[in-house]
Amino acid sequence: MLNPQVEAAADASSAIKLDPCFAKGYLHAAKVQLARGNGAEARATLQAGLRTTLQTDCPLPTCLSWRTRWWRWRRLTPPPRVSRSASREVRRRARLQSAKATARGRGGA
């Protein structure tokens, strides 16, 4: 039986050769290199993986939600989020309602 690090390195390199867009292959290769004490090589491997997977010819990863993939496919910006002032107002109203409910429960207001 081979050394587990050697087996892991072989698995990671075969995964990268089979599918260069598979980001986990680069991650596993970098983890093996870190375990061996090669931090600089691990960083270079991760950077190479990022460069490769962020190319336009790589398909979108399936681990992203369908909504994120759809927005990226449409190349649109995501819908605007609720402004902070609006969310503060919603929280303030909820606090007031809970305070009123608490006061009613105690026999007040």
N, C-alpha and C positions, 0 to 999 in steps of 0.2 A: 504494500500500500504506500502511495506517495504521501509526502508531507501535505497536510491540509492547506497550507498557504500556496503550495505549488499547484494543487488541484484547483483552488479558488482562482488563482491567476490564470490558469489554462481555461477555466470556464468563462472568466470575464473576457479574455482575449477572443475566445471563440464567439461569444455573444456579440462583441464589437464587430468581428469580421462578418458574421451573418447579417447583422442589421446595424449599420453605423448610426442610425437615428435613435437607437434604443439607449436612452440616457442612463438607465440603471446599470448597463454594462460598464460604462465609464466610472460610475459611482463604486461598483464592486471592485474594479481594478484599482481605484484610488484607495479604497479601504485596505486592500491587500498590501499596497505599497506603504501605507501608513503603518501597518502592523510590522512590516519589515524595517521600519525606521527611515524610509525615504520620503520625507515630507515634501521636498522640492519636486520630485517626480510625481507625487500624488497631486500636487497643485497643477502641474503641467497637464496631467491626464484629465483633470476636471475641466480645465480651461479648453482643452482640445474637444472634450465632449460638449461643452457649451457652444463652442463655435460650430461644431458639426450639427447639433440638434436644432440650433436656431436658424439654420439655413432655410430658405424658402422651399426647397424641394423636399424637406422632411414633412411627413404628415403631422397633423396636430395630435398631441398625445391623448390617449383615451382616458387618462386619469382625470382630465379636466371635466368640469360639469358640461352638460350639453349647452347650457346658456353661454358659458364662456367660449366654447368652441364656435357657437353660432356667431357671436359678436366678432370673434377673430376672423371667421370665414367671411363675414360681411364687411370686415375692415371698418367698422364703425366704432365710435366711442360708446361705452356702456351708458345706460340711461343715467341721468343725474340723480345723485343721492339727495335725500331730504336735507335741507340746510340745518345747521346746528341750532339756529334760533328757533326754527319750527319744532325740532325735536325737544328743545328745552321747554317750549310752550306745552307740548303734549305731556311731558313729565310733570310740569307744574300743575296742570289740570288734574292729572291722576293723583298727585299728592293731596290736592284740595278735596277731591272726592273721597279719598280714603280717610282724610281727617274728619270730614262731615259724617261719614258712616260710623267712624269710631265714636264721635260725639253723640250720635243718635243712640248707639248701643249703650252708652253710659247714662242715658237719660237727659243729656244736654241738648242744646239748640234744637 
